[in-house]
């Protein structure tokens, strides 16, 4: 279970999720609530940790929703069921970024070569866990 001390020095922590994969958990803190390392203040962190624990407890569902949304966002009409299966197998969640408004983003590592080198997709969710948008980051 995550505690505030896990984030004190860096503002992020690494946890294990489905298939024993590592996932970096961090926060998108507003400047007024951020510490010198960019993480949230102890008060903000204490308020956000229950949300993080809840998201991690339901990570399997969140991950499936995110990769489905990502597929729908970027799929070509000529893509086949085999293409979708390969896509799903090669998109691995790498980072969970939790916002102070309750929303969050799930960043993916692409091991299948669909994204240009140095770029990765992120699926952004609203506080009610609805996929809101996709960004491609570098």
The first five atom37 places (N, CA, C, CB, O) and aatype in JSON, in Angstrom:
{
  "aatype": [20, 20, 20, 20, 20, 20, 20, 20, 20, 20, 20, 20, 20, 20, 20, 20, 20, 20, 20, 20, 20, 20, 20, 20, 20, 20, 20, 20, 20, 20, 20, 20, 20, 20, 20, 20, 20, 20, 20, 20, 20, 20, 20, 20, 20, 20, 20, 20, 20, 20, 20, 20, 20, 20, 20, 20, 20, 20, 20, 20, 20, 20, 20, 20, 20, 20, 20, 20, 20, 20, 20, 20, 20, 20, 20, 20, 20, 20, 20, 20, 20, 20, 20, 20, 20, 20, 20, 20, 20, 20, 20, 20, 20, 20, 20, 20, 20, 20, 20, 20, 20, 20, 20, 20, 20, 20, 20, 20, 20, 20, 20, 20, 20, 20, 20, 20, 20, 20, 20, 20, 20, 20, 20, 20, 20, 20, 20, 20, 20, 20, 20, 20, 20, 20, 20, 20, 20, 20],
  "atom_mask": [
    [1, 1, 1, 1, 1],
    [1, 1, 1, 1, 1],
    [1, 1, 1, 1, 1],
    [1, 1, 1, 1, 1],
    [1, 1, 1, 1, 1],
    [1, 1, 1, 1, 1],
    [1, 1, 1, 1, 1],
    [1, 1, 1, 1, 1],
    [1, 1, 1, 1, 1],
    [1, 1, 1, 1, 1],
    [1, 1, 1, 1, 1],
    [1, 1, 1, 1, 1],
    [1, 1, 1, 1, 1],
    [1, 1, 1, 1, 1],
    [1, 1, 1, 1, 1],
    [1, 1, 1, 1, 1],
    [1, 1, 1, 1, 1],
    [1, 1, 1, 1, 1],
    [1, 1, 1, 1, 1],
    [1, 1, 1, 1, 1],
    [1, 1, 1, 1, 1],
    [1, 1, 1, 1, 1],
    [1, 1, 1, 1, 1],
    [1, 1, 1, 1, 1],
    [1, 1, 1, 1, 1],
    [1, 1, 1, 1, 1],
    [1, 1, 1, 1, 1],
    [1, 1, 1, 1, 1],
    [1, 1, 1, 1, 1],
    [1, 1, 1, 1, 1],
    [1, 1, 1, 1, 1],
    [1, 1, 1, 1, 1],
    [1, 1, 1, 1, 1],
    [1, 1, 1, 1, 1],
    [1, 1, 1, 1, 1],
    [1, 1, 1, 1, 1],
    [1, 1, 1, 1, 1],
    [1, 1, 1, 1, 1],
    [1, 1, 1, 1, 1],
    [1, 1, 1, 1, 1],
    [1, 1, 1, 1, 1],
    [1, 1, 1, 1, 1],
    [1, 1, 1, 1, 1],
    [1, 1, 1, 1, 1],
    [1, 1, 1, 1, 1],
    [1, 1, 1, 1, 1],
    [1, 1, 1, 1, 1],
    [1, 1, 1, 1, 1],
    [1, 1, 1, 1, 1],
    [1, 1, 1, 1, 1],
    [1, 1, 1, 1, 1],
    [1, 1, 1, 1, 1],
    [1, 1, 1, 1, 1],
    [1, 1, 1, 1, 1],
    [1, 1, 1, 1, 1],
    [1, 1, 1, 1, 1],
    [1, 1, 1, 1, 1],
    [1, 1, 1, 1, 1],
    [1, 1, 1, 1, 1],
    [1, 1, 1, 1, 1],
    [1, 1, 1, 1, 1],
    [1, 1, 1, 1, 1],
    [1, 1, 1, 1, 1],
    [1, 1, 1, 1, 1],
    [1, 1, 1, 1, 1],
    [1, 1, 1, 1, 1],
    [1, 1, 1, 1, 1],
    [1, 1, 1, 1, 1],
    [1, 1, 1, 1, 1],
    [1, 1, 1, 1, 1],
    [1, 1, 1, 1, 1],
    [1, 1, 1, 1, 1],
    [1, 1, 1, 1, 1],
    [1, 1, 1, 1, 1],
    [1, 1, 1, 1, 1],
    [1, 1, 1, 1, 1],
    [1, 1, 1, 1, 1],
    [1, 1, 1, 1, 1],
    [1, 1, 1, 1, 1],
    [1, 1, 1, 1, 1],
    [1, 1, 1, 1, 1],
    [1, 1, 1, 1, 1],
    [1, 1, 1, 1, 1],
    [1, 1, 1, 1, 1],
    [1, 1, 1, 1, 1],
    [1, 1, 1, 1, 1],
    [1, 1, 1, 1, 1],
    [1, 1, 1, 1, 1],
    [1, 1, 1, 1, 1],
    [1, 1, 1, 1, 1],
    [1, 1, 1, 1, 1],
    [1, 1, 1, 1, 1],
    [1, 1, 1, 1, 1],
    [1, 1, 1, 1, 1],
    [1, 1, 1, 1, 1],
    [1, 1, 1, 1, 1],
    [1, 1, 1, 1, 1],
    [1, 1, 1, 1, 1],
    [1, 1, 1, 1, 1],
    [1, 1, 1, 1, 1],
    [1, 1, 1, 1, 1],
    [1, 1, 1, 1, 1],
    [1, 1, 1, 1, 1],
    [1, 1, 1, 1, 1],
    [1, 1, 1, 1, 1],
    [1, 1, 1, 1, 1],
    [1, 1, 1, 1, 1],
    [1, 1, 1, 1, 1],
    [1, 1, 1, 1, 1],
    [1, 1, 1, 1, 1],
    [1, 1, 1, 1, 1],
    [1, 1, 1, 1, 1],
    [1, 1, 1, 1, 1],
    [1, 1, 1, 1, 1],
    [1, 1, 1, 1, 1],
    [1, 1, 1, 1, 1],
    [1, 1, 1, 1, 1],
    [1, 1, 1, 1, 1],
    [1, 1, 1, 1, 1],
    [1, 1, 1, 1, 1],
    [1, 1, 1, 1, 1],
    [1, 1, 1, 1, 1],
    [1, 1, 1, 1, 1],
    [1, 1, 1, 1, 1],
    [1, 1, 1, 1, 1],
    [1, 1, 1, 1, 1],
    [1, 1, 1, 1, 1],
    [1, 1, 1, 1, 1],
    [1, 1, 1, 1, 1],
    [1, 1, 1, 1, 1],
    [1, 1, 1, 1, 1],
    [1, 1, 1, 1, 1],
    [1, 1, 1, 1, 1],
    [1, 1, 1, 1, 1],
    [1, 1, 1, 1, 1],
    [1, 1, 1, 1, 1],
    [1, 1, 1, 1, 1],
    [1, 1, 1, 1, 1]
  ],
  "atom_positions": [
    [[0.84, -1.17, 0.0], [0.0, 0.0, 0.0], [0.89, 1.24, 0.0], [-0.96, 0.0, 1.21], [1.9, 1.29, 0.7]],
    [[0.51, 2.22, -0.78], [1.28, 3.45, -0.87], [1.01, 4.37, 0.32], [0.96, 4.19, -2.17], [-0.1, 4.44, 0.84]],
    [[2.07, 5.05, 0.74], [1.99, 6.01, 1.83], [2.64, 7.31, 1.38], [2.67, 5.46, 3.13], [3.37, 7.33, 0.39]],
    [[2.39, 8.39, 2.09], [2.96, 9.68, 1.71], [4.48, 9.63, 1.68], [2.5, 10.76, 2.68], [5.09, 10.31, 0.85]],
    [[5.1, 8.85, 2.55], [6.57, 8.75, 2.57], [7.14, 8.21, 1.26], [7.01, 7.87, 3.73], [8.28, 8.5, 0.92]],
    [[6.36, 7.42, 0.53], [6.83, 6.86, -0.74], [7.1, 7.93, -1.78], [5.82, 5.86, -1.28], [7.84, 7.7, -2.74]],
    [[6.51, 9.12, -1.61], [6.62, 10.19, -2.6], [7.46, 11.37, -2.11], [5.24, 10.67, -2.97], [7.67, 12.32, -2.87]],
    [[7.93, 11.33, -0.89], [8.56, 12.49, -0.26], [9.77, 13.01, -1.02], [8.96, 12.14, 1.13], [9.86, 14.22, -1.25]],
    [[10.69, 12.16, -1.4], [11.94, 12.63, -2.0], [11.82, 13.01, -3.47], [12.98, 11.57, -1.86], [12.49, 13.95, -3.91]],
    [[10.99, 12.32, -4.22], [10.96, 12.52, -5.67], [9.63, 13.02, -6.21], [11.29, 11.24, -6.34], [9.6, 13.59, -7.3]],
    [[8.54, 12.83, -5.49], [7.22, 13.19, -5.99], [6.58, 12.08, -6.8], [7.32, 14.42, -6.83], [5.48, 12.25, -7.33]],
    [[7.25, 10.93, -6.91], [6.7, 9.78, -7.64], [7.12, 8.5, -6.95], [7.16, 9.79, -9.13], [8.03, 8.48, -6.12]],
    [[6.43, 7.42, -7.3], [6.76, 6.1, -6.76], [6.48, 5.06, -7.83], [5.95, 5.79, -5.46], [5.63, 5.25, -8.7]],
    [[7.2, 3.96, -7.76], [7.0, 2.85, -8.69], [6.26, 1.74, -7.96], [8.36, 2.34, -9.27], [6.63, 1.35, -6.85]],
    [[5.21, 1.24, -8.61], [4.42, 0.14, -8.05], [4.36, -0.99, -9.08], [2.98, 0.61, -7.66], [4.71, -0.8, -10.24]],
    [[3.93, -2.14, -8.64], [3.74, -3.28, -9.55], [2.25, -3.45, -9.8], [4.35, -4.6, -8.96], [1.43, -3.39, -8.88]],
    [[1.91, -3.65, -11.08], [0.52, -3.84, -11.48], [0.4, -5.15, -12.26], [0.01, -2.65, -12.34], [1.27, -6.02, -12.15]],
    [[-0.65, -5.3, -13.02], [-0.94, -6.52, -13.77], [0.3, -7.08, -14.46], [-2.02, -6.27, -14.81], [1.14, -6.33, -14.96]],
    [[0.41, -8.38, -14.47], [1.54, -9.09, -15.08], [2.87, -8.68, -14.46], [1.58, -8.83, -16.57], [3.92, -8.82, -15.1]],
    [[2.84, -8.19, -13.23], [4.03, -7.78, -12.49], [4.82, -6.68, -13.2], [4.93, -8.98, -12.26], [6.03, -6.58, -13.04]],
    [[4.12, -5.86, -13.96], [4.76, -4.73, -14.64], [4.92, -3.56, -13.68], [3.94, -4.3, -15.89], [4.13, -3.38, -12.76]],
    [[5.97, -2.78, -13.92], [6.19, -1.58, -13.12], [5.38, -0.43, -13.69], [7.69, -1.22, -13.06], [5.28, -0.27, -14.91]],
    [[4.8, 0.36, -12.81], [4.04, 1.54, -13.17], [4.51, 2.68, -12.29], [2.49, 1.3, -13.03], [4.54, 2.54, -11.06]],
    [[4.87, 3.8, -12.89], [5.28, 4.97, -12.14], [4.02, 5.78, -11.82], [6.33, 5.83, -12.93], [3.25, 6.12, -12.72]],
    [[3.82, 6.1, -10.56], [2.7, 6.92, -10.12], [3.25, 8.28, -9.75], [1.94, 6.26, -8.91], [4.18, 8.4, -8.95]],
    [[2.66, 9.32, -10.34], [3.07, 10.69, -10.02], [1.84, 11.58, -10.04], [4.15, 11.21, -11.03], [0.72, 11.11, -10.22]],
    [[2.07, 12.86, -9.84], [0.96, 13.8, -9.7], [1.2, 15.02, -10.57], [0.79, 14.21, -8.24], [2.33, 15.48, -10.73]],
    [[0.13, 15.54, -11.11], [0.16, 16.79, -11.85], [-0.38, 17.85, -10.9], [-0.68, 16.72, -13.21], [-1.56, 18.18, -10.92]],
    [[0.51, 18.37, -10.07], [0.1, 19.29, -9.02], [0.09, 20.72, -9.53], [1.03, 19.17, -7.8], [0.97, 21.13, -10.3]],
    [[-0.89, 21.47, -9.12], [-0.94, 22.89, -9.45], [0.26, 23.57, -8.82], [-2.28, 23.55, -8.97], [0.68, 23.18, -7.73]],
    [[0.84, 24.59, -9.49], [2.03, 25.24, -8.95], [1.88, 25.7, -7.5], [2.39, 26.43, -9.79], [2.85, 25.65, -6.73]],
    [[0.71, 26.13, -7.12], [0.51, 26.61, -5.75], [0.58, 25.49, -4.72], [-0.82, 27.33, -5.63], [0.78, 25.74, -3.53]],
    [[0.41, 24.24, -5.18], [0.41, 23.11, -4.24], [1.63, 22.22, -4.41], [-0.84, 22.29, -4.4], [1.72, 21.17, -3.78]],
    [[2.57, 22.62, -5.27], [3.73, 21.78, -5.56], [4.89, 22.07, -4.62], [4.18, 21.98, -7.01], [5.01, 23.17, -4.08]],
    [[5.72, 21.06, -4.43], [6.94, 21.21, -3.65], [8.1, 21.49, -4.6], [7.22, 19.94, -2.79], [7.9, 21.58, -5.81]],
    [[9.29, 21.62, -4.07], [10.47, 21.95, -4.88], [10.74, 20.89, -5.95], [11.69, 22.1, -4.0], [11.23, 21.23, -7.02]],
    [[10.43, 19.62, -5.68], [10.69, 18.55, -6.65], [9.54, 18.4, -7.64], [10.94, 17.23, -5.94], [9.58, 17.51, -8.49]],
    [[8.5, 19.24, -7.53], [7.39, 19.19, -8.47], [6.22, 18.35, -8.03], [7.87, 18.7, -9.76], [5.16, 18.38, -8.65]],
    [[6.41, 17.59, -6.97], [5.31, 16.78, -6.47], [4.36, 17.61, -5.63], [5.85, 15.61, -5.64], [4.63, 18.79, -5.37]],
    [[3.27, 17.02, -5.23], [2.29, 17.77, -4.44], [2.77, 18.0, -3.02], [0.97, 17.03, -4.42], [3.65, 17.3, -2.51]],
    [[2.19, 19.0, -2.38], [2.48, 19.26, -0.98], [2.02, 18.06, -0.15], [1.78, 20.57, -0.49], [1.21, 17.26, -0.62]],
    [[2.52, 17.93, 1.07], [2.07, 16.82, 1.92], [0.55, 16.79, 2.11], [2.75, 16.9, 3.27], [-0.05, 15.72, 2.17]],
    [[-0.07, 17.96, 2.21], [-1.52, 18.02, 2.39], [-2.25, 17.54, 1.14], [-1.95, 19.45, 2.74], [-3.21, 16.78, 1.23]],
    [[-1.79, 17.98, -0.03], [-2.41, 17.55, -1.28], [-2.19, 16.07, -1.48], [-1.84, 18.35, -2.47], [-3.1, 15.35, -1.9]],
    [[-0.99, 15.6, -1.19], [-0.68, 14.18, -1.33], [-1.59, 13.33, -0.44], [0.79, 13.91, -0.99], [-2.11, 12.31, -0.87]],
    [[-1.77, 13.75, 0.8], [-2.64, 13.01, 1.71], [-4.06, 12.95, 1.18], [-2.62, 13.65, 3.11], [-4.75, 11.94, 1.35]],
    [[-4.5, 14.01, 0.53], [-5.85, 14.03, -0.04], [-5.96, 13.16, -1.29], [-6.26, 15.46, -0.38], [-7.01, 12.58, -1.55]],
    [[-4.86, 13.05, -2.07], [-4.89, 12.29, -3.32], [-4.6, 10.8, -3.16], [-3.89, 12.87, -4.28], [-5.01, 10.0, -4.01]],
    [[-3.92, 10.41, -2.11], [-3.55, 9.0, -1.96], [-4.74, 8.03, -1.96], [-2.78, 8.82, -0.69], [-4.63, 6.96, -2.56]],
    [[-5.85, 8.34, -1.32], [-6.99, 7.41, -1.43], [-7.44, 7.23, -2.88], [-8.16, 7.91, -0.58], [-7.84, 6.13, -3.28]],
    [[-7.39, 8.28, -3.67], [-7.75, 8.2, -5.08], [-6.77, 7.28, -5.82], [-7.76, 9.61, -5.74], [-7.18, 6.43, -6.61]],
    [[-5.48, 7.45, -5.55], [-4.46, 6.61, -6.19], [-4.69, 5.14, -5.83], [-3.04, 7.05, -5.76], [-4.66, 4.27, -6.7]],
    [[-4.92, 4.86, -4.57], [-5.15, 3.48, -4.14], [-6.37, 2.88, -4.84], [-5.34, 3.41, -2.61], [-6.36, 1.72, -5.26]],
    [[-7.43, 3.68, -4.98], [-8.64, 3.23, -5.65], [-8.37, 2.93, -7.13], [-9.75, 4.29, -5.52], [-8.84, 1.93, -7.65]],
    [[-7.62, 3.8, -7.79], [-7.29, 3.59, -9.2], [-6.44, 2.33, -9.37], [-6.54, 4.81, -9.78], [-6.66, 1.54, -10.28]],
    [[-5.47, 2.14, -8.49], [-4.62, 0.95, -8.59], [-5.4, -0.33, -8.31], [-3.45, 1.06, -7.61], [-5.12, -1.37, -8.91]],
    [[-6.37, -0.27, -7.42], [-7.19, -1.45, -7.12], [-8.02, -1.87, -8.33], [-8.1, -1.18, -5.93], [-8.35, -3.04, -8.49]],
    [[-8.37, -0.9, -9.18], [-9.18, -1.18, -10.38], [-8.35, -1.04, -11.65], [-10.4, -0.24, -10.43], [-8.89, -0.76, -12.72]],
    [[-7.05, -1.24, -11.53], [-6.16, -0.95, -12.65], [-6.42, -1.82, -13.87], [-4.73, -1.12, -12.21], [-6.26, -1.35, -15.0]],
    [[-6.82, -3.06, -13.69], [-7.11, -3.92, -14.83], [-8.19, -3.34, -15.71], [-7.52, -5.3, -14.35], [-8.05, -3.29, -16.93]],
    [[-9.28, -2.89, -15.11], [-10.38, -2.28, -15.87], [-9.96, -0.96, -16.5], [-11.59, -2.06, -14.98], [-10.28, -0.69, -17.66]],
    [[-9.25, -0.15, -15.75], [-8.8, 1.14, -16.27], [-7.87, 0.94, -17.46], [-8.11, 1.97, -15.17], [-7.99, 1.63, -18.47]],
    [[-6.94, 0.01, -17.33], [-6.01, -0.27, -18.43], [-6.71, -0.74, -19.68], [-5.0, -1.3, -18.0], [-6.38, -0.3, -20.79]],
    [[-7.7, -1.63, -19.53], [-8.46, -2.11, -20.7], [-9.25, -0.97, -21.35], [-9.42, -3.24, -20.3], [-9.28, -0.85, -22.57]],
    [[-9.87, -0.14, -20.53], [-10.62, 0.99, -21.05], [-9.7, 1.93, -21.81], [-11.34, 1.75, -19.92], [-10.04, 2.42, -22.89]],
    [[-8.53, 2.19, -21.25], [-7.57, 3.1, -21.88], [-7.07, 2.56, -23.21], [-6.4, 3.37, -20.96], [-7.04, 3.3, -24.2]],
    [[-6.68, 1.3, -23.26], [-6.14, 0.76, -24.51], [-7.24, 0.65, -25.57], [-5.48, -0.62, -24.26], [-6.96, 0.82, -26.76]],
    [[-8.48, 0.36, -25.16], [-9.59, 0.35, -26.11], [-9.82, 1.75, -26.69], [-10.87, -0.16, -25.44], [-10.03, 1.91, -27.89]],
    [[-9.78, 2.75, -25.82], [-9.95, 4.13, -26.27], [-8.81, 4.53, -27.21], [-10.01, 5.1, -25.06], [-9.04, 5.17, -28.23]],
    [[-7.62, 4.15, -26.87], [-6.45, 4.45, -27.69], [-6.58, 3.78, -29.06], [-5.16, 3.99, -26.99], [-6.27, 4.4, -30.08]],
    [[-7.03, 2.54, -29.09], [-7.23, 1.83, -30.36], [-8.27, 2.56, -31.21], [-7.67, 0.37, -30.11], [-8.03, 2.82, -32.39]],
    [[-9.4, 2.89, -30.63], [-10.46, 3.57, -31.37], [-9.98, 4.92, -31.89], [-11.7, 3.75, -30.5], [-10.36, 5.34, -32.99]],
    [[-9.16, 5.6, -31.12], [-8.64, 6.9, -31.5], [-7.73, 6.81, -32.72], [-7.89, 7.53, -30.33], [-7.79, 7.66, -33.6]],
    [[-6.89, 5.79, -32.78], [-5.87, 5.75, -33.81], [-6.0, 4.67, -34.85], [-4.58, 5.61, -33.18], [-5.17, 4.58, -35.75]],
    [[-7.02, 3.84, -34.75], [-7.14, 2.72, -35.69], [-7.45, 3.2, -37.1], [-8.23, 1.74, -35.22], [-8.16, 4.19, -37.31]],
    [[-6.9, 2.49, -38.04], [-7.17, 2.73, -39.45], [-8.36, 1.85, -39.85], [-5.9, 2.42, -40.35], [-8.48, 0.73, -39.35]],
    [[-9.23, 2.33, -40.73], [-10.38, 1.5, -41.14], [-9.98, 0.14, -41.71], [-11.2, 2.24, -42.16], [-10.76, -0.81, -41.65]],
    [[-8.78, 0.03, -42.24], [-8.35, -1.25, -42.82], [-7.74, -2.19, -41.78], [-7.35, -1.0, -43.93], [-7.4, -3.33, -42.12]],
    [[-7.58, -1.75, -40.54], [-7.01, -2.6, -39.5], [-7.92, -3.8, -39.23], [-6.79, -1.8, -38.2], [-9.15, -3.69, -39.25]],
    [[-7.3, -4.93, -38.98], [-8.02, -6.18, -38.76], [-8.08, -6.51, -37.27], [-7.34, -7.33, -39.52], [-7.5, -5.82, -36.43]],
    [[-8.8, -7.58, -36.95], [-8.83, -8.06, -35.57], [-7.44, -8.47, -35.11], [-9.81, -9.25, -35.43], [-7.09, -8.31, -33.94]],
    [[-6.65, -9.01, -36.03], [-5.27, -9.38, -35.69], [-4.45, -8.14, -35.37], [-4.62, -10.17, -36.85], [-3.63, -8.15, -34.45]],
    [[-4.67, -7.06, -36.13], [-3.97, -5.8, -35.85], [-4.33, -5.3, -34.45], [-4.33, -4.73, -36.9], [-3.46, -4.86, -33.69]],
    [[-5.6, -5.38, -34.11], [-6.05, -4.93, -32.79], [-5.42, -5.79, -31.69], [-7.59, -4.99, -32.69], [-4.98, -5.26, -30.67]],
    [[-5.38, -7.09, -31.89], [-4.77, -7.98, -30.89], [-3.29, -7.66, -30.71], [-4.95, -9.46, -31.29], [-2.79, -7.63, -29.58]],
    [[-2.59, -7.42, -31.82], [-1.16, -7.07, -31.74], [-0.99, -5.73, -31.02], [-0.54, -7.0, -33.15], [-0.1, -5.59, -30.18]],
    [[-1.82, -4.77, -31.36], [-1.77, -3.45, -30.73], [-1.95, -3.58, -29.22], [-2.86, -2.52, -31.32], [-1.17, -3.03, -28.44]],
    [[-2.97, -4.31, -28.82], [-3.26, -4.5, -27.4], [-2.09, -5.18, -26.68], [-4.54, -5.32, -27.22], [-1.77, -4.83, -25.55]],
    [[-1.46, -6.13, -27.35], [-0.35, -6.87, -26.74], [0.92, -6.04, -26.63], [-0.07, -8.12, -27.53], [1.8, -6.35, -25.82]],
    [[1.04, -4.99, -27.45], [2.29, -4.23, -27.48], [2.18, -2.85, -26.85], [2.76, -4.08, -28.9], [3.15, -2.08, -26.86]],
    [[1.03, -2.52, -26.3], [0.86, -1.26, -25.57], [0.89, -1.57, -24.08], [-0.47, -0.53, -25.98], [0.01, -2.27, -23.57]],
    [[1.89, -1.05, -23.4], [2.07, -1.35, -21.98], [1.98, -0.07, -21.15], [3.43, -2.06, -21.74], [2.7, 0.9, -21.44]],
    [[1.12, -0.04, -20.13], [1.04, 1.15, -19.29], [2.37, 1.37, -18.57], [-0.1, 1.01, -18.27], [2.97, 0.44, -18.04]],
    [[2.81, 2.63, -18.56], [4.09, 2.94, -17.93], [3.97, 3.96, -16.8], [5.06, 3.46, -18.97], [4.72, 3.9, -15.83]],
    [[3.03, 4.9, -16.93], [2.91, 5.97, -15.94], [1.44, 6.28, -15.68], [3.64, 7.24, -16.42], [0.62, 6.31, -16.6]],
    [[1.12, 6.51, -14.43], [-0.19, 6.99, -14.02], [0.04, 8.36, -13.39], [-0.9, 5.99, -13.02], [0.73, 8.47, -12.37]],
    [[-0.55, 9.39, -13.99], [-0.39, 10.75, -13.49], [-1.75, 11.21, -12.98], [0.16, 11.72, -14.6], [-2.71, 11.33, -13.75]],
    [[-1.84, 11.46, -11.67], [-3.1, 11.82, -11.03], [-3.15, 13.33, -10.84], [-3.26, 11.08, -9.67], [-2.2, 13.95, -10.36]],
    [[-4.29, 13.91, -11.24], [-4.48, 15.36, -11.12], [-5.26, 15.69, -9.85], [-5.21, 15.91, -12.36], [-5.97, 14.85, -9.3]],
    [[-5.11, 16.91, -9.4], [-5.8, 17.34, -8.19], [-7.31, 17.45, -8.38], [-5.26, 18.68, -7.73], [-8.05, 17.47, -7.4]],
    [[-7.79, 17.51, -9.64], [-9.24, 17.56, -9.89], [-9.87, 16.17, -9.91], [-9.51, 18.26, -11.21], [-11.07, 16.05, -10.15]],
    [[-9.08, 15.13, -9.66], [-9.58, 13.76, -9.64], [-9.38, 13.02, -10.95], [-11.02, 13.77, -9.31], [-9.48, 11.8, -10.99]],
    [[-9.1, 13.76, -12.01], [-8.8, 13.13, -13.29], [-7.4, 12.53, -13.27], [-8.94, 14.13, -14.44], [-6.65, 12.71, -12.31]],
    [[-7.08, 11.82, -14.32], [-5.76, 11.19, -14.39], [-5.42, 10.87, -15.84], [-5.71, 9.91, -13.53], [-6.29, 10.9, -16.71]],
    [[-4.16, 10.58, -16.08], [-3.69, 10.17, -17.4], [-2.92, 8.87, -17.25], [-2.8, 11.28, -18.06], [-2.17, 8.67, -16.29]],
    [[-3.11, 8.0, -18.22], [-2.38, 6.74, -18.26], [-1.5, 6.77, -19.51], [-3.34, 5.5, -18.27], [-2.0, 6.78, -20.63]],
    [[-0.19, 6.78, -19.29], [0.79, 6.83, -20.38], [1.16, 5.4, -20.76], [2.06, 7.64, -19.97], [1.21, 4.5, -19.92]],
    [[1.41, 5.22, -22.05], [1.73, 3.89, -22.57], [3.1, 3.86, -23.23], [0.68, 3.43, -23.56], [3.53, 4.84, -23.84]],
    [[3.75, 2.73, -23.1], [4.97, 2.44, -23.84], [4.56, 1.54, -25.0], [6.08, 1.76, -22.93], [3.91, 0.52, -24.8]],
    [[4.96, 1.92, -26.21], [4.63, 1.16, -27.41], [5.81, 0.28, -27.77], [4.26, 2.09, -28.6], [6.88, 0.78, -28.13]],
    [[5.64, -1.04, -27.67], [6.72, -1.96, -28.05], [6.47, -2.58, -29.42], [6.87, -3.06, -27.0], [7.21, -3.46, -29.85]],
    [[5.42, -2.1, -30.1], [5.07, -2.67, -31.4], [5.45, -1.81, -32.59], [3.63, -2.93, -31.45], [5.21, -2.2, -33.73]],
    [[6.04, -0.66, -32.35], [6.5, 0.18, -33.44], [5.44, 1.02, -34.13], [7.15, -0.66, -34.44], [5.67, 1.52, -35.23]],
    [[4.28, 1.19, -33.51], [3.25, 2.04, -34.12], [3.55, 3.52, -33.93], [1.88, 1.71, -33.53], [3.18, 4.35, -34.76]],
    [[4.23, 3.86, -32.85], [4.56, 5.26, -32.57], [6.0, 5.52, -33.03], [4.4, 5.58, -31.04], [6.85, 4.64, -32.97]],
    [[6.26, 6.76, -33.49], [7.65, 7.11, -33.83], [8.54, 7.0, -32.59], [7.72, 8.54, -34.43], [8.07, 7.18, -31.47]],
    [[9.81, 6.71, -32.79], [10.76, 6.61, -31.68], [10.72, 7.89, -30.84], [12.19, 6.35, -32.2], [10.7, 9.0, -31.38]],
    [[10.7, 7.73, -29.54], [10.72, 8.86, -28.63], [9.35, 9.44, -28.33], [11.58, 9.92, -29.18], [9.25, 10.41, -27.58]],
    [[8.3, 8.88, -28.89], [6.94, 9.36, -28.66], [6.12, 8.27, -27.98], [6.27, 9.79, -29.99], [6.37, 7.08, -28.17]],
    [[5.15, 8.68, -27.18], [4.26, 7.72, -26.54], [2.88, 8.34, -26.38], [4.83, 7.27, -25.16], [2.75, 9.55, -26.26]],
    [[1.85, 7.49, -26.38], [0.5, 7.99, -26.19], [0.12, 8.04, -24.72], [-0.5, 7.13, -26.96], [0.63, 7.28, -23.9]],
    [[-0.8, 8.94, -24.41], [-1.38, 9.02, -23.07], [-2.89, 9.18, -23.22], [-0.76, 10.2, -22.25], [-3.36, 9.99, -24.02]],
    [[-3.63, 8.41, -22.46], [-5.08, 8.53, -22.44], [-5.45, 9.29, -21.17], [-5.78, 7.11, -22.49], [-5.08, 8.9, -20.06]],
    [[-6.18, 10.39, -21.36], [-6.58, 11.24, -20.24], [-8.02, 10.92, -19.86], [-6.43, 12.75, -20.61], [-8.89, 10.76, -20.71]],
    [[-8.26, 10.83, -18.56], [-9.57, 10.49, -18.02], [-10.11, 11.64, -17.17], [-9.5, 9.2, -17.19], [-9.34, 12.39, -16.56]],
    [[-11.42, 11.77, -17.14], [-12.06, 12.68, -16.21], [-12.12, 12.01, -14.84], [-13.49, 13.08, -16.71], [-11.76, 10.84, -14.7]],
    [[-12.57, 12.74, -13.85], [-12.63, 12.2, -12.48], [-13.55, 10.99, -12.38], [-13.09, 13.27, -11.52], [-13.37, 10.15, -11.5]],
    [[-14.55, 10.88, -13.27], [-15.46, 9.73, -13.22], [-14.98, 8.55, -14.06], [-16.84, 10.15, -13.68], [-15.74, 7.63, -14.34]],
    [[-13.7, 8.59, -14.46], [-13.03, 7.51, -15.2], [-13.5, 7.38, -16.64], [-13.25, 6.2, -14.49], [-13.44, 6.29, -17.22]],
    [[-13.96, 8.46, -17.22], [-14.34, 8.47, -18.63], [-13.14, 8.92, -19.44], [-15.57, 9.39, -18.88], [-12.58, 9.98, -19.16]],
    [[-12.72, 8.15, -20.46], [-11.63, 8.62, -21.32], [-12.06, 9.91, -22.01], [-11.24, 7.53, -22.37], [-13.13, 9.99, -22.6]],
    [[-11.21, 10.9, -21.92], [-11.54, 12.25, -22.38], [-10.82, 12.6, -23.67], [-11.2, 13.26, -21.31], [-11.41, 13.2, -24.58]],
    [[-9.55, 12.23, -23.74], [-8.75, 12.58, -24.92], [-7.47, 11.76, -24.92], [-8.42, 14.1, -24.94], [-7.11, 11.12, -23.93]],
    [[-6.8, 11.81, -26.06], [-5.49, 11.17, -26.22], [-4.5, 12.25, -26.59], [-5.53, 10.03, -27.3], [-4.79, 13.12, -27.4]],
    [[-3.33, 12.18, -26.0], [-2.23, 13.04, -26.42], [-1.06, 12.14, -26.81], [-1.82, 14.05, -25.3], [-0.91, 11.03, -26.31]],
    [[-0.24, 12.65, -27.7], [1.01, 11.97, -28.06], [2.12, 12.85, -27.52], [1.14, 11.73, -29.63], [2.22, 14.03, -27.88]],
    [[2.96, 12.28, -26.68], [3.97, 13.06, -25.97], [5.36, 12.6, -26.37], [3.79, 12.94, -24.45], [5.55, 11.51, -26.91]],
    [[6.33, 13.45, -26.1], [7.72, 13.1, -26.42], [8.65, 13.59, -25.34], [8.13, 13.69, -27.77], [9.86, 13.38, -25.43]]
  ]
}
